[in-house]
Amino acid sequence: MKIRFKAPSGGGTLELDDASTVDQLLESIKSSTGFADVTVKYGWPPKPLTADQGQLSAQSLNLHRENLTVVPKEDASAAVAHNTPPMPEPVATTAPPQRLSPAFNLRFEARRKAKARVLRTRTLASLCRKLALR
């Protein structure tokens, strides 16, 4: 049985016996990726392979030619040891809006009023037609 996986360190393909268990699959993935403790997800939506499924056959879960996602588990002490600094606040890259000239504002306002007038006229005309048809 062929199973593909992708991990943070890269991807790969595993070839296992058809009678392989989930535990054997997990051990193969751990040795291929170099991570000691991992979470393996399969299917859509991604579901984790759990320790409860360890004795099940990988084939019974339809893992043949499945793409697995490998996520290394990080314990609390390792997370503190990394001590990564917080992400900096994003800086605005857009320039503030420029003030428009008074002439532009007048033209814009005139266009807005003209469109409103046309819309009122069309609405009034359609209302008159509807009333005339009754």
ABEGO torsion letter per residue (X at the ends): XBBBBBBAAEBBBBBBBAABBAAAAAAAAAAAAGBABBBBBBEOBBBBBBAAAAABBAAAAGABGBBBBBBBBBBAAAAAAAGBBBBBBBBBABBBBBBBBAAAAAAAAAAAAAAAAAAAAAAAAAAAAAAAAX
